[in-house]
Amino acid sequence: MSPTRETILRHAIHEFAAHGFEGTSTSGIARLCGVTQPLIHYHFASKENLWREAVDLLFAEVTGRFGQMRLEGEGQSPRDLLRTLMRRFVHQCAERPEIAQIVLREGTHRNPRFDWLVERHLSPLIAGISQLFAASLPSGQAEVMPPLHVVFVAMGGANLMFSAPAFFEALTGRSPTAPEIVETHADAMVAVVDRILGIDPASSGVSS
């Protein structure tokens, strides 16, 4: 990828996350990048294509990390893998709040962009995590706690303080991305997963 193309995509990610598709203009992105608007159209043809390539770049980071974690976790039980995934997911939410912000902005109502996002990225990712939860839940618990719903609980809990940082800052006077805050939140979310899976945090070691 050329440096100019990458710069445009990085600024586009931020703008689409902050203002949504409708609230973002290619002329505004061009100003932020210090390039002309025709150059953006030369590289991406349309704002729709720019949005899709920006989303692809974001989710390449997510799926890349998830795939690497699965490779590193070969031989681990589904429970241990899930607990590791939760910790890393919290850190990714802190580093990349734009992912949740774009999903939330586009997901307020059905539209062709969101349907594309679900089919291309969200559905495969959530299906994989749901399978991990299904394999980790105690016998019979899947009927009480359907894995897909558990995934939404975990994703929401991991994401909110980073995707809406002003909320956390107003309550605490601190940035949610301070390293000690992120680590504390990761510990808390691993403990939540432990409780869902019926693991005693005292015996499992929350910080593992």
Order of alpha helices (4+ residues) and beta strands (2+ residues): alpha-alpha-alpha-alpha-alpha-alpha-alpha-alpha-alpha-alpha-alpha-alpha-alpha
